[in-house]
Structures are given as structure tokens and as C-alpha cells.
Amino acid sequence: MKPATIFLALCACAEAILGAPTNAIFSGPISLEGAYGLALAQNHTIRKSLKELEVTHGVVVQTRAVTLPKVRWLTDFQSSDANSIETVPVGGIKAPDHRWSSNLRLVQSIYEGGRLTAALRLEKLIWEQALLQHRVLISDTLLNVRVAYDGALLAAQQIGVQEASLRLIERELEDVKKRYAAGAAPKFDVLRAEVELANARPRLIRARNALRIAQSELAVLLGLSTPKGTGENQLDLGGTLVIEPWPVELPVAIARAFDQRTELAALRIAEKIRAEDIIIAESRRKPVVEMFTGYGARSSSFTRDLTRDLSGWFAGVQATWDIYDGNLTKGRITEANAKHGKVRLEIEERMLHIEHEVRIAHSAFVEARELLASQEKVQEQAEEALRLAQARAAAGAATQLDVLTAQTALTEARSTQVLARHDYSVARARLERAIGLDFQVERQGKP
């Protein structure tokens, strides 16, 4: 498919996506896939990248232009001093002091030392590179959306953990007050429960603030705005931190990254572009051959009547060759070769960085997977420990401190498990990005 056709199709798609008003307020639950769709439609970084594709399309048109024929219209009118015009000795004929000419010419270059064929290849390479760079930006943006989305889910679940902890401490305070009123517990136990309750409230306040911040960060990535005069984003996230097993070995991950990373593909295209630049630079050492044809008219050279003209068709071939240009071409060839060598080094460097990224991401994923596995039964054990502590306290075999310690351990276990699930999800997302896997996107309903 021609680049122009691809560009028009892409613009039509973008127009359909961007039909949703920007900075809209989204009402309704947003799934992770829906968040991806909103980001593709409204994220400002992606929208600016689409404009860059339009710029690249203009460059492609300019690159292709050297291979297409040019139509030129030349016209002039000249008036001369009568004393500067020579008279023919025989017959006393004198050329007119006013004359004009006009012609329309079609010029087609047929040989430029390889520059024409290189330009045809170059226009496709430039467009392919631009699309790959656009894909890189989309992948980075969707990764940021994934991390922000999981961060908002984590903040919401941490609120649930802290609210559950607060309810446990409130019930314990009520029980202690009843036992104190009955003379079965000292005043110290009541004070200790009240202090524990006071210490729990700031954790809930911080958790709610963390949710507000996480929602605000996600809203910016999705291109959503907060209603004027309110301090809440009110994003309803319909997703959960679903953890699925994903076995992936490091050597396989590195090999897949080398094969799938769009950044490497873009650099390989850049290497081909620099190779074409060398051909174009070297073509300036060779002649340029053009064919031309056209139709022209001019005033008569033997009468002052400007309405009498001579007209007709013409055609021909013309060639130009810069035998010596002050080493301009030599300098351009040196520059093109250096840029080509630089791109090769950039490919090698990028491969090293990609391997490093995969190793770091894989290590973080393995760590998150092991931490998640270590937390599978901790919450159940902490809940059972709290139940036993409460039963023993009711039977007089345990102290209030034992109950409060068990409650704290349960809260910590719940918080740690939620954090482990979040870390696993984020670590997997980063590893997927390092490998070069595309994020799955579904179109979300319009806001």
C-alpha cells in the first residue's frame, strides 16, 4: 500500500477516534482495556504524535517530488532604449524596442546518478520509520496508563484495608469499654484501645489522599478533566488486580525482545535511510539528464506590432554536470557515511540497553512472583490468629495487647498482600513492554 493511502486511512481512523470531545468527563466504570482506548483517543502525547505523522507525510511528499515531472511557465517582457538597438545595414531594418516571450514547459528528469530510485525507496522508509516511532510512543504511553491504573486500584484497596482495620479497633474499643464498665478490665486497656484507634485514622486519611493523587495522575494520562469547583476526580475503575501465572524464561525473553522491540525495528529502518543518503550524496558526482517538451510564443523580431507573434511546439534533452563543486559533494559523502556508521553503533547500543532492560524487568518480575507466592496464606493465618486471640481474651487467657497485636498483624498482612499483587501486575507490565509485547486495547464507550 502506498504511504499516502496509509496516511489517509490513519487520519480517517484518528478522526473517528478523536471524535470524542477532549478533556471530557467520563461517567461509568473504566476497565483497563477501556483506559487504553481512552488514552489512544485523548492522550495529548499520542495526539501530538499523530500531528508529527502529518509532518512526516509532508516530508514523504517532498522526497517523492524529485522523481515526478515539473511543469514550468516562463514569460517575460522587455523594453529597450531605441539607441541601443542595432540597424541591419541591408534594407535598414531595425529590431523593435519592445518584445515579449512566453512558454509552457514540461521537464522530466531521467537520470541523476541513482538519486531517483533512491528517492522512491527513501519515501517508503521514512514513512515506515515514522509509524514505528509512533508505535513506540503508544507502547510507552499505554505502559504508563497500566502503571497508573494499577496504582489507583492499589490505593482503593488500601482504603478498604485501613477501613477494615479501623472497624476492628472500634469493635475492640467497644468491648473493652463494656468490660471496663463491668469491672472486668482496667482503665489502661480503654486508653490503649483509644490510642490505637487514633493511630489508625491517619493511615486511612493518607490512603484516601493516595487514591485522589492516583486518580488525578490516571486522569491526566487519559485526557480526562475534573469538574470545575470540585476536588475529586470520581473515576470509577471497573478493573481488579487479577494475577495470572506467566512463566517466562530470561533467555527466551531476551530473544523475543530482540525480535519484537519496535525501537530496534525503527533503528534498522534508520540504517537503511542512511544507506540511501549515501547513494544520493554520491549521485551528485554524476550528470543530470532531463527531457523537456512544451509550447511557446514570442513577439516578432521584425515589427513593432506586439500582436504579431510566432508560436509552436518544442522538445529536447538537456544535461548538466558539475565537474568540480569545491569539494561540496565530497563533504556530503563523508557526512552521509559518518551518519550511517553512527546508526550502526546506535543499533548495537540499543541492543545492549534492551538486554539490560529485559534482565532488570525479568528480575523484578521474579521477585514480585516470589513475594506474591509467599503471601498466599498469610492473610488466612493472620485472621485465624486474631480469632484465637479474641477467643482467649474472652476466656481470660490472653491480654488486650495480644488482641491488638493480632489486629495489627492482620492489617499488615492484608496491606502486604494487596501491595504484592500490585507489584506483580506492574512488574509483569514492565516485562511485557521490555519484551515488546503489545497491550490489548478495546474501544470504550464515549464519555
PENORGI-V875318 format. One record per run of one state. SS is the DSSP state (alpha for helix, beta for strand, coil for the rest). FROM is the first residue (numbers start at 1). TO is the last residue. Records with the same first field share a line. If there is no record, write none. Layout:
# PENORGI-V875318
SS=FROM-TO  FROM-TO
This chain:
# PENORGI-V875318
coil=1-2  18-29  31-31  43-43  66-69  80-81  85-86  88-93  95-97  112-114  182-186  223-236  238-249  261-261  284-287  300-308  321-327  375-377  395-399  436-447
alpha=3-17  32-42  44-65  82-84  115-181  187-222  250-260  262-283  328-374  378-394  400-435
beta=30-30  70-79  87-87  94-94  98-111  237-237  288-299  309-320
